Amino acid sequence: MVRIKPFRAVRPPKEHAAEVASRPYDVLNSAEAKAEATERSLLHIIKPEIDFDPIADEHSQPVYEKAVENFRKWQREGWLQQDPEEYYYIYAQTMEGRTQYGLAMCCHFEDYLSGAIKKHELTRPDKEEDRMIHVRNQQANIEPVFFAYPDNAEIDAIVNDIVANNAPEYDFTASDGFGHKLWVIRDRKTNDRITEIFSKIPALYVADGHHRTAAAARVGAECKAENPNHTGEEEYCYFLAVTFPANQLRIIDYNRVVKDLNGLTPAELVERLKESFEVGDKGTEEYRPTGLHNFSMYLDGRWWSLTAKPGTYDDNDPIGVLDVTVLSNLVLDRILGIEDLRTSKRIDFVGGIRGLGELKRRVDSGEMKVAFALYPVSMQQLINIADTGNIMPPKTTWFEPKLRSGVVIHSFAEEK
């Protein structure tokens, strides 16, 4: 069972919401952030290295201090303001005509440590440490994590009723064309009922934001250790999440590009692939995988269909059934000699939001020699892996649309 609570969001006034809200810190580099950031953009807080000329090292002490300075400035200027009472918030995202409705809430760090908040990825210590410094310094969760919860008809009914009968507080379309809306749930009985329903939900699932979740849990544990009168209900025990019903979420493909063919010619690579795959030449027109265990390959100006032969994968194993596992075992490791996806410099990963054209571009440019497109992982596969305590291979899931940062912020500064 999980513990959640409403919170007093720090958020922009309606007239500034579209400008303050930004893409997350980890989907754009510093140069892109500097070019994208307008005067009130949250990018000045989550990527404060852009305020230095030249752009500074994002892990340097002056940059961490600038983040705190900017967060305070945004509040002083009124670009961020704190709500007077604790509420839940409905955050809706629309992409390509499809809308998903999440609840912005605070989750308890001990649920992550106990496993009631389930993960499916490993975290890197350096990235976890970086996020922890930001949370500790700001005494706030500036950016939410992205969670899923098992479908619940009563929560659906509550959300649908509010959305149907109330105008949103925010309603804007970001520069990428994705729509964002926010409703504030001010009715106390409704907030209490949401808390009660979630107290009976067995688990939440980290969809996106493993490093931020781990960092928030570490800060919560630190604060607990420093407080001899700790009760477990302090604001620092909670961190910010936007949590969606699992059936509304869509995972898109996360693809691979490789710098060399491990000494093989293109023709030799195709012959080697025939050992484990049914191989079809698709010519020069883009080819997208059509189902599980079917892959697309772009090599030497042509697209290929690769379908793994029966017996080369294990559909009864929650990890073995994944196409990232199949590709890694049968191609990247066995043929191309890439054993560790986390450390190899010969491979790169391309989110499906960039399209198959990005794979073609990187191979045609000569930067890469071959590209592989994968069929997307399903939410049920993710849940099966998390429920069994397994960990997905690196770069398996890409959720889209991303949460906009700055729509709501959770602060625990009052207690410190």
NULUM-129627 format. One record per residue (C-alpha): chain; y, x negated, z negated. Coordinates in steps of 0.1 Angstrom, whole numbers, plus 5000, padded with zeros to 4 digits. Layout:
// NULUM-129627
KETI  chain    c2    c1    c3
KETI      A     Y     X     Z
...
This chain:
// NULUM-129627
KETI  chain    c2    c1    c3
KETI      A  5000  5000  5000
KETI      A  5035  4988  5007
KETI      A  5068  4989  4988
KETI      A  5100  4997  5007
KETI      A  5134  5008  4997
KETI      A  5167  5019  5013
KETI      A  5196  4995  5012
KETI      A  5234  4992  5014
KETI      A  5237  4978  5049
KETI      A  5264  4953  5059
KETI      A  5272  4965  5094
KETI      A  5301  4966  5119
KETI      A  5325  4996  5121
KETI      A  5317  5019  5150
KETI      A  5345  5005  5172
KETI      A  5331  4969  5169
KETI      A  5294  4976  5169
KETI      A  5287  4967  5206
KETI      A  5307  4934  5203
KETI      A  5293  4923  5170
KETI      A  5256  4930  5178
KETI      A  5240  4901  5196
KETI      A  5207  4889  5210
KETI      A  5185  4872  5183
KETI      A  5190  4835  5175
KETI      A  5157  4824  5191
KETI      A  5159  4840  5225
KETI      A  5189  4819  5238
KETI      A  5198  4782  5235
KETI      A  5231  4769  5221
KETI      A  5248  4766  5255
KETI      A  5238  4802  5264
KETI      A  5250  4814  5230
KETI      A  5284  4797  5234
KETI      A  5289  4812  5268
KETI      A  5279  4847  5256
KETI      A  5298  4848  5223
KETI      A  5330  4868  5222
KETI      A  5354  4867  5193
KETI      A  5334  4891  5169
KETI      A  5299  4883  5181
KETI      A  5273  4877  5155
KETI      A  5263  4846  5174
KETI      A  5290  4828  5155
KETI      A  5270  4835  5123
KETI      A  5234  4831  5136
KETI      A  5241  4802  5160
KETI      A  5272  4786  5144
KETI      A  5266  4753  5161
KETI      A  5285  4769  5190
KETI      A  5318  4767  5170
KETI      A  5317  4729  5172
KETI      A  5330  4708  5202
KETI      A  5307  4694  5214
KETI      A  5280  4718  5202
KETI      A  5266  4704  5170
KETI      A  5230  4699  5158
KETI      A  5219  4734  5146
KETI      A  5200  4719  5117
KETI      A  5229  4698  5103
KETI      A  5246  4706  5070
KETI      A  5280  4714  5085
KETI      A  5264  4740  5108
KETI      A  5246  4756  5078
KETI      A  5280  4757  5060
KETI      A  5298  4771  5090
KETI      A  5273  4800  5091
KETI      A  5283  4810  5055
KETI      A  5320  4805  5063
KETI      A  5317  4828  5093
KETI      A  5297  4855  5075
KETI      A  5324  4856  5049
KETI      A  5352  4857  5075
KETI      A  5335  4886  5094
KETI      A  5335  4906  5061
KETI      A  5371  4896  5052
KETI      A  5383  4907  5087
KETI      A  5365  4940  5084
KETI      A  5342  4932  5113
KETI      A  5313  4937  5089
KETI      A  5315  4962  5061
KETI      A  5290  4973  5034
KETI      A  5279  5009  5031
KETI      A  5287  5025  4997
KETI      A  5252  5037  4990
KETI      A  5216  5028  4998
KETI      A  5203  5045  5030
KETI      A  5175  5042  5055
KETI      A  5187  5039  5091
KETI      A  5171  5050  5124
KETI      A  5175  5024  5151
KETI      A  5166  5034  5186
KETI      A  5162  5012  5216
KETI      A  5160  5023  5252
KETI      A  5146  5001  5280
KETI      A  5138  5013  5315
KETI      A  5139  5050  5304
KETI      A  5116  5045  5274
KETI      A  5129  5049  5239
KETI      A  5114  5036  5206
KETI      A  5126  5048  5172
KETI      A  5124  5024  5142
KETI      A  5134  5027  5106
KETI      A  5156  5000  5092
KETI      A  5144  4993  5056
KETI      A  5139  4967  5030
KETI      A  5103  4954  5024
KETI      A  5091  4936  4993
KETI      A  5083  4899  4996
KETI      A  5052  4902  4974
KETI      A  5036  4925  5000
KETI      A  5038  4896  5025
KETI      A  5022  4872  5000
KETI      A  4994  4897  4991
KETI      A  4986  4904  5027
KETI      A  4998  4941  5027
KETI      A  5023  4929  5054
KETI      A  4999  4914  5079
KETI      A  5006  4886  5103
KETI      A  4989  4875  5135
KETI      A  5006  4841  5141
KETI      A  5008  4808  5124
KETI      A  5043  4796  5115
KETI      A  5057  4761  5120
KETI      A  5070  4745  5088
KETI      A  5102  4732  5104
KETI      A  5112  4766  5118
KETI      A  5103  4783  5085
KETI      A  5124  4758  5065
KETI      A  5154  4763  5089
KETI      A  5153  4801  5084
KETI      A  5148  4797  5047
KETI      A  5180  4776  5044
KETI      A  5200  4803  5062
KETI      A  5186  4831  5039
KETI      A  5192  4811  5008
KETI      A  5227  4800  5018
KETI      A  5238  4835  5030
KETI      A  5221  4854  5002
KETI      A  5213  4878  5029
KETI      A  5189  4887  5057
KETI      A  5213  4884  5086
KETI      A  5187  4893  5113
KETI      A  5159  4919  5108
KETI      A  5122  4912  5114
KETI      A  5103  4935  5137
KETI      A  5074  4954  5121
KETI      A  5049  4981  5131
KETI      A  5033  5007  5110
KETI      A  5003  5030  5116
KETI      A  5014  5062  5132
KETI      A  5025  5089  5108
KETI      A  5032  5125  5118
KETI      A  5055  5133  5090
KETI      A  5077  5102  5096
KETI      A  5078  5112  5133
KETI      A  5090  5147  5123
KETI      A  5117  5134  5100
KETI      A  5130  5110  5127
KETI      A  5129  5136  5154
KETI      A  5148  5161  5134
KETI      A  5176  5137  5125
KETI      A  5179  5124  5161
KETI      A  5179  5160  5175
KETI      A  5205  5174  5151
KETI      A  5229  5145  5145
KETI      A  5252  5123  5166
KETI      A  5244  5086  5163
KETI      A  5267  5063  5144
KETI      A  5264  5037  5172
KETI      A  5256  5043  5208
KETI      A  5261  5014  5232
KETI      A  5244  4997  5261
KETI      A  5242  4959  5258
KETI      A  5249  4935  5287
KETI      A  5211  4934  5295
KETI      A  5212  4971  5302
KETI      A  5192  4981  5271
KETI      A  5205  5010  5250
KETI      A  5210  5009  5212
KETI      A  5216  5038  5188
KETI      A  5219  5040  5150
KETI      A  5217  5070  5127
KETI      A  5224  5067  5090
KETI      A  5201  5088  5068
KETI      A  5225  5100  5041
KETI      A  5204  5128  5026
KETI      A  5190  5116  4993
KETI      A  5158  5138  4994
KETI      A  5150  5125  5029
KETI      A  5154  5089  5018
KETI      A  5132  5095  4987
KETI      A  5105  5112  5009
KETI      A  5104  5082  5033
KETI      A  5099  5058  5003
KETI      A  5071  5081  4991
KETI      A  5053  5083  5024
KETI      A  5054  5045  5029
KETI      A  5040  5040  4994
KETI      A  5007  5055  5008
KETI      A  5007  5035  5040
KETI      A  4981  5007  5037
KETI      A  4998  4980  5057
KETI      A  5027  4969  5078
KETI      A  5022  4945  5108
KETI      A  5045  4917  5118
KETI      A  5053  4923  5155
KETI      A  5081  4897  5160
KETI      A  5097  4875  5134
KETI      A  5069  4856  5116
KETI      A  5092  4827  5106
KETI      A  5119  4850  5093
KETI      A  5094  4869  5073
KETI      A  5078  4838  5058
KETI      A  5113  4824  5050
KETI      A  5124  4856  5033
KETI      A  5092  4856  5012
KETI      A  5099  4820  5001
KETI      A  5134  4828  4991
KETI      A  5122  4858  4971
KETI      A  5096  4836  4953
KETI      A  5124  4810  4946
KETI      A  5147  4837  4931
KETI      A  5118  4850  4910
KETI      A  5111  4816  4896
KETI      A  5147  4811  4887
KETI      A  5151  4844  4869
KETI      A  5135  4845  4834
KETI      A  5141  4883  4833
KETI      A  5126  4890  4867
KETI      A  5113  4926  4870
KETI      A  5103  4928  4907
KETI      A  5129  4953  4915
KETI      A  5158  4929  4921
KETI      A  5175  4930  4954
KETI      A  5164  4895  4962
KETI      A  5128  4908  4962
KETI      A  5135  4927  4994
KETI      A  5141  4916  5030
KETI      A  5153  4934  5061
KETI      A  5129  4949  5087
KETI      A  5130  4975  5114
KETI      A  5097  4992  5114
KETI      A  5083  5011  5144
KETI      A  5052  5034  5148
KETI      A  5026  5013  5165
KETI      A  5021  5038  5194
KETI      A  5057  5034  5205
KETI      A  5056  4997  5210
KETI      A  5049  4978  5242
KETI      A  5038  4942  5245
KETI      A  5045  4925  5278
KETI      A  5029  4895  5293
KETI      A  5034  4860  5281
KETI      A  5026  4836  5309
KETI      A  5019  4799  5313
KETI      A  5031  4771  5337
KETI      A  5015  4737  5338
KETI      A  5031  4704  5350
KETI      A  5001  4688  5367
KETI      A  4965  4696  5379
KETI      A  4948  4669  5358
KETI      A  4941  4647  5388
KETI      A  4928  4676  5410
KETI      A  4940  4687  5444
KETI      A  4949  4724  5448
KETI      A  4917  4729  5467
KETI      A  4896  4712  5441
KETI      A  4912  4733  5414
KETI      A  4902  4765  5432
KETI      A  4866  4753  5436
KETI      A  4864  4745  5399
KETI      A  4878  4779  5390
KETI      A  4849  4796  5410
KETI      A  4825  4784  5383
KETI      A  4839  4809  5358
KETI      A  4859  4834  5379
KETI      A  4857  4856  5409
KETI      A  4885  4841  5430
KETI      A  4906  4860  5456
KETI      A  4933  4846  5478
KETI      A  4963  4871  5477
KETI      A  4986  4853  5501
KETI      A  5023  4849  5496
KETI      A  5030  4884  5481
KETI      A  5034  4885  5443
KETI      A  5002  4894  5426
KETI      A  5001  4909  5391
KETI      A  4970  4911  5369
KETI      A  4954  4946  5371
KETI      A  4935  4947  5338
KETI      A  4919  4928  5310
KETI      A  4902  4895  5321
KETI      A  4920  4895  5354
KETI      A  4946  4867  5359
KETI      A  4972  4859  5385
KETI      A  4976  4823  5396
KETI      A  5004  4808  5417
KETI      A  4994  4775  5433
KETI      A  5007  4756  5463
KETI      A  5028  4786  5477
KETI      A  5001  4812  5473
KETI      A  4990  4839  5448
KETI      A  4954  4842  5436
KETI      A  4934  4867  5417
KETI      A  4911  4853  5390
KETI      A  4886  4877  5373
KETI      A  4865  4861  5346
KETI      A  4828  4865  5352
KETI      A  4807  4884  5326
KETI      A  4793  4861  5300
KETI      A  4823  4838  5299
KETI      A  4841  4858  5272
KETI      A  4831  4878  5240
KETI      A  4845  4913  5239
KETI      A  4830  4917  5204
KETI      A  4852  4890  5190
KETI      A  4889  4900  5183
KETI      A  4900  4865  5193
KETI      A  4874  4859  5221
KETI      A  4884  4891  5239
KETI      A  4920  4879  5243
KETI      A  4929  4867  5278
KETI      A  4949  4839  5263
KETI      A  4916  4827  5247
KETI      A  4897  4831  5280
KETI      A  4924  4812  5300
KETI      A  4926  4785  5274
KETI      A  4888  4780  5271
KETI      A  4879  4782  5308
KETI      A  4910  4767  5325
KETI      A  4935  4750  5304
KETI      A  4911  4731  5282
KETI      A  4879  4728  5304
KETI      A  4896  4721  5338
KETI      A  4932  4710  5331
KETI      A  4925  4690  5299
KETI      A  4951  4708  5277
KETI      A  4934  4711  5243
KETI      A  4963  4720  5219
KETI      A  4988  4745  5232
KETI      A  5011  4739  5202
KETI      A  5016  4702  5209
KETI      A  5010  4696  5246
KETI      A  5040  4686  5267
KETI      A  5022  4695  5299
KETI      A  5025  4733  5294
KETI      A  5053  4757  5290
KETI      A  5054  4795  5283
KETI      A  5074  4821  5301
KETI      A  5081  4856  5287
KETI      A  5071  4884  5311
KETI      A  5106  4898  5309
KETI      A  5116  4870  5333
KETI      A  5092  4884  5359
KETI      A  5066  4867  5382
KETI      A  5095  4854  5403
KETI      A  5103  4829  5375
KETI      A  5067  4815  5377
KETI      A  5071  4811  5415
KETI      A  5105  4794  5410
KETI      A  5093  4769  5386
KETI      A  5063  4759  5407
KETI      A  5082  4759  5440
KETI      A  5109  4737  5424
KETI      A  5083  4710  5418
KETI      A  5089  4711  5380
KETI      A  5054  4727  5376
KETI      A  5023  4726  5397
KETI      A  5005  4759  5388
KETI      A  5014  4791  5370
KETI      A  4991  4817  5354
KETI      A  5002  4853  5346
KETI      A  4982  4873  5321
KETI      A  4975  4910  5314
KETI      A  4995  4920  5283
KETI      A  4978  4922  5249
KETI      A  4976  4957  5235
KETI      A  4989  4968  5201
KETI      A  4954  4978  5191
KETI      A  4942  4942  5198
KETI      A  4971  4929  5176
KETI      A  4962  4952  5148
KETI      A  4925  4943  5151
KETI      A  4933  4907  5147
KETI      A  4957  4912  5118
KETI      A  4932  4935  5100
KETI      A  4904  4909  5103
KETI      A  4926  4881  5090
KETI      A  4925  4862  5124
KETI      A  4953  4844  5140
KETI      A  4963  4848  5177
KETI      A  4966  4817  5199
KETI      A  5002  4805  5204
KETI      A  5025  4824  5226
KETI      A  5004  4855  5230
KETI      A  5027  4884  5224
KETI      A  5062  4892  5238
KETI      A  5078  4923  5225
KETI      A  5106  4939  5245
KETI      A  5133  4951  5239
KETI      A  5143  4927  5212
KETI      A  5161  4940  5181
KETI      A  5199  4934  5184
KETI      A  5211  4913  5155
KETI      A  5240  4925  5135
KETI      A  5233  4963  5138
KETI      A  5224  4962  5101
KETI      A  5223  4933  5076
KETI      A  5208  4932  5041
KETI      A  5227  4913  5014
KETI      A  5215  4904  4979
KETI      A  5246  4884  4970
KETI      A  5258  4907  4942
KETI      A  5230  4896  4920
KETI      A  5234  4859  4924
